[in-house]
Amino acid sequence: MLNLFQHPPGLGERTMERQPCVYILASGRVGTIYIGVTSDLIARLHQHRAGTVPWFTSKYSVDRLVRFELFGTMEQAIAREKRLKRWRREWKLNLIESDNPDWLDLAVGLGFEAPRLDVRKSGC
C-alpha cells in the first residue's frame, strides 16, 4: 500500500491511470466522508466533481479528495476499502489527519481546480 506522501512530487494523471486505489472524499473539514475504490482515480474524481452520477457523493456534496492509497492489485484495494468502511468514524478521521491535518483537497495537486469555498462545509 502506498499513499500520496510516499510518492515523489509531480504525481500526475499518467501515473494514476489504471492504478488500483482506495480514496476518501469529504464534504469539508470533518464533514461527511465517503470511501471508494477505483482503478482510475482521475476519471472517478471527474465523475464525483461533475455530479454526473446520482451517487451519495453528489447528494451530499462530497467532492474533496482528502486521502488516497495506491495498491498493486485491485484485490488488495478492495480488501482495504472493505476494512476502512468497517472502521469507526473517529478512526477514519484520525487516518485522514495523520497525513492531511488541514484537510486539503489533494485533487488540486492532480490538476483539478480548487473547490469553491462553502462556509457550511468548512467546519467553522
MDTraj code that builds the backbone (N, CA, C; nanometers):
import mdtraj as md
import numpy as np

residues = "MET LEU ASN LEU PHE GLN HIS PRO PRO GLY LEU GLY GLU ARG THR MET GLU ARG GLN PRO CYS VAL TYR ILE LEU ALA SER GLY ARG VAL GLY THR ILE TYR ILE GLY VAL THR SER ASP LEU ILE ALA ARG LEU HIS GLN HIS ARG ALA GLY THR VAL PRO TRP PHE THR SER LYS TYR SER VAL ASP ARG LEU VAL ARG PHE GLU LEU PHE GLY THR MET GLU GLN ALA ILE ALA ARG GLU LYS ARG LEU LYS ARG TRP ARG ARG GLU TRP LYS LEU ASN LEU ILE GLU SER ASP ASN PRO ASP TRP LEU ASP LEU ALA VAL GLY LEU GLY PHE GLU ALA PRO ARG LEU ASP VAL ARG LYS SER GLY CYS".split()
xyz = np.array([
    [0.0846, -0.1167, 0.0000],
    [0.0000, 0.0000, 0.0000],
    [0.0894, 0.1233, 0.0000],
    [0.0561, 0.2180, -0.0851],
    [0.1271, 0.3442, -0.0920],
    [0.0277, 0.4556, -0.0689],
    [0.0720, 0.5661, -0.0156],
    [-0.0165, 0.6812, -0.0084],
    [0.0520, 0.7996, -0.0734],
    [-0.0193, 0.9075, -0.0870],
    [0.0294, 1.0252, -0.1568],
    [0.1632, 1.0710, -0.1041],
    [0.1842, 1.0624, 0.0237],
    [0.3021, 1.1183, 0.0853],
    [0.4252, 1.0288, 0.0685],
    [0.4083, 0.9139, 0.0042],
    [0.5206, 0.8266, -0.0257],
    [0.5646, 0.8417, -0.1708],
    [0.4982, 0.9272, -0.2480],
    [0.5282, 0.9438, -0.3888],
    [0.6115, 1.0685, -0.4111],
    [0.6932, 1.0674, -0.5141],
    [0.7708, 1.1866, -0.5455],
    [0.6818, 1.2986, -0.5954],
    [0.7254, 1.4243, -0.5857],
    [0.6482, 1.5361, -0.6382],
    [0.6220, 1.5162, -0.7868],
    [0.5120, 1.5725, -0.8345],
    [0.4808, 1.5647, -0.9761],
    [0.3950, 1.4454, -1.0123],
    [0.3385, 1.3776, -0.9129],
    [0.2489, 1.2671, -0.9413],
    [0.1331, 1.3216, -1.0225],
    [0.1125, 1.2705, -1.1399],
    [0.0095, 1.3257, -1.2270],
    [-0.0774, 1.2190, -1.2879],
    [-0.1540, 1.2599, -1.3871],
    [-0.2516, 1.1713, -1.4480],
    [-0.1884, 1.0454, -1.5065],
    [-0.0755, 1.0561, -1.5712],
    [-0.0153, 0.9393, -1.6363],
    [0.0164, 0.8310, -1.5335],
    [0.0652, 0.8681, -1.4171],
    [0.0985, 0.7715, -1.3133],
    [-0.0276, 0.7087, -1.2550],
    [-0.1370, 0.7843, -1.2510],
    [-0.2588, 0.7407, -1.1847],
    [-0.3457, 0.6504, -1.2717],
    [-0.3262, 0.6503, -1.4034],
    [-0.4118, 0.5722, -1.4907],
    [-0.4023, 0.4240, -1.4573],
    [-0.5163, 0.3615, -1.4416],
    [-0.5277, 0.2181, -1.4168],
    [-0.4437, 0.1695, -1.3003],
    [-0.4451, 0.2463, -1.1958],
    [-0.3738, 0.2113, -1.0729],
    [-0.4783, 0.1842, -0.9657],
    [-0.4891, 0.0608, -0.9147],
    [-0.5863, 0.0342, -0.8086],
    [-0.5657, 0.1297, -0.6914],
    [-0.6752, 0.1834, -0.6421],
    [-0.6680, 0.2916, -0.5448],
    [-0.7904, 0.2919, -0.4544],
    [-0.7682, 0.3174, -0.3269],
    [-0.8755, 0.3464, -0.2323],
    [-0.8663, 0.4955, -0.2050],
    [-0.9796, 0.5631, -0.2073],
    [-0.9791, 0.7079, -0.1881],
    [-1.0855, 0.7480, -0.0875],
    [-1.0598, 0.8611, -0.0233],
    [-1.1564, 0.9156, 0.0716],
    [-1.1889, 1.0571, 0.0277],
    [-1.3178, 1.0839, 0.0110],
    [-1.3675, 1.2171, -0.0202],
    [-1.4373, 1.2729, 0.1025],
    [-1.4401, 1.4048, 0.1135],
    [-1.5092, 1.4701, 0.2250],
    [-1.5845, 1.5915, 0.1733],
    [-1.6886, 1.6281, 0.2447],
    [-1.7652, 1.7482, 0.2099],
    [-1.6947, 1.8730, 0.2617],
    [-1.6086, 1.8576, 0.3565],
    [-1.5342, 1.9678, 0.4176],
    [-1.4596, 1.9137, 0.5372],
    [-1.3946, 2.0007, 0.6077],
    [-1.3178, 1.9577, 0.7245],
    [-1.4083, 1.8872, 0.8248],
    [-1.3767, 1.7638, 0.8549],
    [-1.4512, 1.6797, 0.9484],
    [-1.5995, 1.6722, 0.9092],
    [-1.6273, 1.6793, 0.7783],
    [-1.7649, 1.6703, 0.7296],
    [-1.8027, 1.5277, 0.6946],
    [-1.8981, 1.5157, 0.6053],
    [-1.9402, 1.3855, 0.5562],
    [-1.8255, 1.3246, 0.4771],
    [-1.7977, 1.1962, 0.4993],
    [-1.6894, 1.1315, 0.4261],
    [-1.7429, 1.0138, 0.3458],
    [-1.6698, 0.9815, 0.2408],
    [-1.7045, 0.8709, 0.1520],
    [-1.5763, 0.7961, 0.1192],
    [-1.5820, 0.6643, 0.1252],
    [-1.4667, 0.5809, 0.0914],
    [-1.5033, 0.5008, -0.0323],
    [-1.4154, 0.5049, -0.1322],
    [-1.4398, 0.4317, -0.2555],
    [-1.3148, 0.3630, -0.3054],
    [-1.3312, 0.2814, -0.4091],
    [-1.2208, 0.2108, -0.4724],
    [-1.2361, 0.2275, -0.6229],
    [-1.1238, 0.2397, -0.6915],
    [-1.1260, 0.2559, -0.8358],
    [-0.9930, 0.2110, -0.8947],
    [-0.9930, 0.1873, -1.0245],
    [-0.8668, 0.1608, -1.0937],
    [-0.8238, 0.2830, -1.1736],
    [-0.9055, 0.3894, -1.1708],
    [-0.8742, 0.5119, -1.2450],
    [-0.9196, 0.6323, -1.1622],
    [-0.8338, 0.6767, -1.0718],
    [-0.8697, 0.7838, -0.9787],
    [-0.9072, 0.9127, -1.0501],
    [-0.8340, 0.9503, -1.1523],
    [-0.8614, 1.0756, -1.2228],
    [-1.0013, 1.0739, -1.2826],
    [-1.0357, 0.9669, -1.3524],
    [-1.1698, 0.9568, -1.4127],
    [-1.2778, 0.9571, -1.3051],
    [-1.2530, 0.8854, -1.1954],
    [-1.3532, 0.8799, -1.0884],
    [-1.3723, 1.0163, -1.0232],
    [-1.2629, 1.0910, -1.0050],
    [-1.2750, 1.2261, -0.9492],
    [-1.3558, 1.3167, -1.0410],
    [-1.3347, 1.3031, -1.1714],
    [-1.4147, 1.3813, -1.2664],
    [-1.5634, 1.3502, -1.2478],
    [-1.5970, 1.2235, -1.2325],
    [-1.7373, 1.1840, -1.2123],
    [-1.7935, 1.2440, -1.0844],
    [-1.7184, 1.2324, -0.9760],
    [-1.7661, 1.2852, -0.8486],
    [-1.7833, 1.4367, -0.8557],
    [-1.6873, 1.5054, -0.9122],
    [-1.6918, 1.6525, -0.9152],
    [-1.7988, 1.7052, -1.0086],
    [-1.8236, 1.6355, -1.1168],
    [-1.9264, 1.6794, -1.2111],
    [-2.0663, 1.6438, -1.1613],
    [-2.0738, 1.5499, -1.0672],
    [-2.2042, 1.5075, -1.0162],
    [-2.2870, 1.4392, -1.1234],
    [-2.2198, 1.3751, -1.2193],
    [-2.2898, 1.3148, -1.3327],
    [-2.3644, 1.1878, -1.2977],
    [-2.3287, 1.1261, -1.1879],
    [-2.3972, 1.0042, -1.1449],
    [-2.4626, 1.0340, -1.0107],
    [-2.5897, 0.9990, -0.9962],
    [-2.6608, 1.0309, -0.8713],
    [-2.6184, 0.9413, -0.7548],
    [-2.4941, 0.9569, -0.7135],
    [-2.4387, 0.8806, -0.6030],
    [-2.4548, 0.9579, -0.4731],
    [-2.4197, 0.8928, -0.3671],
    [-2.4161, 0.9523, -0.2331],
    [-2.3360, 1.0818, -0.2353],
    [-2.2244, 1.0806, -0.3078],
    [-2.1342, 1.1956, -0.3078],
    [-2.1974, 1.3186, -0.3706],
    [-2.2782, 1.3019, -0.4742],
    [-2.3426, 1.4192, -0.5339],
    [-2.4573, 1.4672, -0.4455],
    [-2.5266, 1.3763, -0.3827],
    [-2.6384, 1.4139, -0.2948],
    [-2.5911, 1.4975, -0.1759],
    [-2.4738, 1.4629, -0.1211],
    [-2.4228, 1.5301, -0.0016],
    [-2.3034, 1.6213, -0.0289],
    [-2.2762, 1.6523, -0.1557],
    [-2.1656, 1.7417, -0.1954],
    [-2.0312, 1.6969, -0.1374],
    [-2.0050, 1.5704, -0.1485],
    [-1.8790, 1.5139, -0.1004],
    [-1.7852, 1.5093, -0.2207],
    [-1.6989, 1.6101, -0.2337],
    [-1.6196, 1.6206, -0.3565],
    [-1.4730, 1.6564, -0.3357],
    [-1.4265, 1.6580, -0.2124],
    [-1.2862, 1.6918, -0.1859],
    [-1.2067, 1.5652, -0.1549],
    [-1.1000, 1.5435, -0.2312],
    [-1.0142, 1.4274, -0.2092],
    [-0.9229, 1.4570, -0.0910],
    [-0.9409, 1.3842, 0.0182],
    [-0.8611, 1.4105, 0.1381],
    [-0.7588, 1.3011, 0.1666],
    [-0.7704, 1.1879, 0.0991],
    [-0.6714, 1.0802, 0.1158],
    [-0.6887, 0.9806, 0.0017],
    [-0.5776, 0.9239, -0.0410],
    [-0.5838, 0.8091, -0.1292],
    [-0.4629, 0.7204, -0.1075],
    [-0.4829, 0.5923, -0.1334],
    [-0.3788, 0.4920, -0.1176],
    [-0.3744, 0.4083, -0.2452],
    [-0.2567, 0.3878, -0.2999],
    [-0.2390, 0.3093, -0.4213],
    [-0.1994, 0.1670, -0.3864],
    [-0.2428, 0.0716, -0.4695],
    [-0.2162, -0.0705, -0.4455],
    [-0.1666, -0.1375, -0.5720],
    [-0.1035, -0.2508, -0.5564],
    [-0.0535, -0.3265, -0.6697],
    [-0.1621, -0.4016, -0.7442],
    [-0.2666, -0.4436, -0.6719],
    [-0.3757, -0.5178, -0.7354],
    [-0.5102, -0.4629, -0.6892],
    [-0.6110, -0.4848, -0.7708],
    [-0.7463, -0.4418, -0.7337],
    [-0.7967, -0.5217, -0.6139],
    [-0.7563, -0.6462, -0.6014],
    [-0.7988, -0.7274, -0.4871],
    [-0.7500, -0.6661, -0.3561],
    [-0.6253, -0.6184, -0.3545],
    [-0.5714, -0.5531, -0.2345],
    [-0.6488, -0.4254, -0.2041],
    [-0.6794, -0.3488, -0.3073],
    [-0.7527, -0.2228, -0.2881],
    [-0.8932, -0.2490, -0.2345],
    [-0.9604, -0.3476, -0.2887],
    [-1.0961, -0.3803, -0.2431],
    [-1.0938, -0.4274, -0.0981],
    [-0.9951, -0.5080, -0.0632],
    [-0.9841, -0.5548, 0.0759],
    [-0.9635, -0.4366, 0.1705],
    [-0.8788, -0.3420, 0.1325],
    [-0.8545, -0.2231, 0.2162],
    [-0.9818, -0.1389, 0.2280],
    [-1.0520, -0.1195, 0.1171],
    [-1.1763, -0.0422, 0.1206],
    [-1.2763, -0.1054, 0.2183],
    [-1.2911, -0.2346, 0.2109],
    [-1.3850, -0.3040, 0.3000],
    [-1.3449, -0.2861, 0.4459],
    [-1.2130, -0.2959, 0.4741],
    [-1.1672, -0.2768, 0.6128],
    [-1.1975, -0.1344, 0.6599],
    [-1.1641, -0.0370, 0.5770],
    [-1.1862, 0.1032, 0.6159],
    [-1.3348, 0.1328, 0.6389],
    [-1.4196, 0.0772, 0.5591],
    [-1.5632, 0.1026, 0.5745],
    [-1.6173, 0.0466, 0.7058],
    [-1.5487, -0.0524, 0.7616],
    [-1.5911, -0.1091, 0.8911],
    [-1.5364, -0.0311, 1.0102],
    [-1.4414, 0.0569, 0.9850],
    [-1.3814, 0.1352, 1.0933],
    [-1.4820, 0.2324, 1.1536],
    [-1.4575, 0.2682, 1.2793],
    [-1.5338, 0.3756, 1.3437],
    [-1.4990, 0.5073, 1.2771],
    [-1.5931, 0.6001, 1.2790],
    [-1.5708, 0.7315, 1.2185],
    [-1.4456, 0.7989, 1.2762],
    [-1.4283, 0.7919, 1.4064],
    [-1.3128, 0.8547, 1.4712],
    [-1.1818, 0.8029, 1.4135],
    [-1.1736, 0.6733, 1.3872],
    [-1.0522, 0.6148, 1.3308],
    [-1.0286, 0.6678, 1.1899],
    [-1.1363, 0.6812, 1.1127],
    [-1.1249, 0.7328, 0.9764],
    [-1.0748, 0.8774, 0.9781],
    [-1.1283, 0.9570, 1.0683],
    [-1.0845, 1.0967, 1.0791],
    [-0.9373, 1.1030, 1.1184],
    [-0.8955, 1.0185, 1.2114],
    [-0.7546, 1.0142, 1.2517],
    [-0.6648, 0.9720, 1.1367],
    [-0.7101, 0.8783, 1.0555],
    [-0.6323, 0.8343, 0.9397],
    [-0.6118, 0.9504, 0.8423],
    [-0.7176, 1.0221, 0.8131],
    [-0.7079, 1.1378, 0.7225],
    [-0.6102, 1.2393, 0.7801],
    [-0.6276, 1.2727, 0.9060],
    [-0.5459, 1.3774, 0.9680],
    [-0.4006, 1.3350, 0.9914],
    [-0.3725, 1.2052, 0.9870],
    [-0.2341, 1.1605, 1.0048],
    [-0.1440, 1.2098, 0.8918],
    [-0.1961, 1.2214, 0.7718],
    [-0.1184, 1.2700, 0.6575],
    [-0.1699, 1.4021, 0.6009],
    [-0.2905, 1.4404, 0.6362],
    [-0.3522, 1.5604, 0.5799],
    [-0.4243, 1.6368, 0.6912],
    [-0.3496, 1.6909, 0.7880],
    [-0.4122, 1.7533, 0.9051],
    [-0.4979, 1.8751, 0.8732],
    [-0.4731, 1.9399, 0.7600],
    [-0.5516, 2.0575, 0.7231],
    [-0.6665, 2.0247, 0.6284],
    [-0.6868, 1.8979, 0.5995],
    [-0.7949, 1.8528, 0.5124],
    [-0.7880, 1.9225, 0.3762],
    [-0.6667, 1.9355, 0.3235],
    [-0.6501, 1.9969, 0.1919],
    [-0.7113, 1.9066, 0.0853],
    [-0.7577, 1.9663, -0.0226],
    [-0.8111, 1.8898, -0.1344],
    [-0.6930, 1.8430, -0.2194],
    [-0.6593, 1.7167, -0.2088],
    [-0.5437, 1.6612, -0.2780],
    [-0.5640, 1.6548, -0.4289],
    [-0.6874, 1.6663, -0.4742],
    [-0.7152, 1.6643, -0.6182],
    [-0.6544, 1.7849, -0.6879],
    [-0.6355, 1.8941, -0.6166],
    [-0.5729, 2.0132, -0.6744],
    [-0.4328, 1.9782, -0.7234],
    [-0.3608, 1.8986, -0.6485],
    [-0.2277, 1.8550, -0.6882],
    [-0.2284, 1.7583, -0.8059],
    [-0.3470, 1.7066, -0.8393],
    [-0.3615, 1.6165, -0.9533],
    [-0.4178, 1.6883, -1.0749],
    [-0.4252, 1.8218, -1.0676],
    [-0.4687, 1.9003, -1.1826],
    [-0.6117, 1.9489, -1.1796],
    [-0.6837, 1.9263, -1.0709],
    [-0.8217, 1.9727, -1.0607],
    [-0.8245, 2.1149, -1.0048],
    [-0.9319, 2.1868, -1.0347],
    [-0.9489, 2.3208, -0.9802],
    [-0.9751, 2.3129, -0.8310],
    [-0.9347, 2.4175, -0.7606],
    [-0.9627, 2.4252, -0.6173],
    [-1.1131, 2.4305, -0.5971],
    [-1.1624, 2.3668, -0.4920],
    [-1.3070, 2.3678, -0.4666],
    [-1.3545, 2.5064, -0.4268],
    [-1.4798, 2.5300, -0.4518],
    [-1.5393, 2.6569, -0.4095],
    [-1.5454, 2.6594, -0.2574],
    [-1.5355, 2.7758, -0.2000],
    [-1.5432, 2.7887, -0.0551],
    [-1.6896, 2.7903, -0.0148],
    [-1.7270, 2.7009, 0.0715],
    [-1.8638, 2.6913, 0.1208],
    [-1.8553, 2.6899, 0.2723],
    [-1.8961, 2.7970, 0.3362],
    [-1.8816, 2.8093, 0.4822],
    [-1.9587, 2.7004, 0.5556],
    [-2.0625, 2.6473, 0.4938],
    [-2.1369, 2.5398, 0.5588],
    [-2.0539, 2.4134, 0.5699],
    [-1.9534, 2.3982, 0.4839],
    [-1.8703, 2.2788, 0.4839],
    [-1.7382, 2.2972, 0.5559],
    [-1.7055, 2.4175, 0.5946],
    [-1.5721, 2.4453, 0.6444],
    [-1.5456, 2.3945, 0.7853],
    [-1.6484, 2.3585, 0.8574],
    [-1.6300, 2.3105, 0.9937],
    [-1.6076, 2.4236, 1.0920],
    [-1.6276, 2.5474, 1.0490],
    [-1.6086, 2.6648, 1.1355],
    [-1.7353, 2.6965, 1.2097],
])
top = md.Topology()
chain = top.add_chain()
for i, resn in enumerate(residues, 1):
    res = top.add_residue(resn, chain, resSeq=i)
    for name in ("N", "CA", "C"):
        top.add_atom(name, md.element.get_by_symbol(name[0]), res)
traj = md.Trajectory(xyz[None], top)
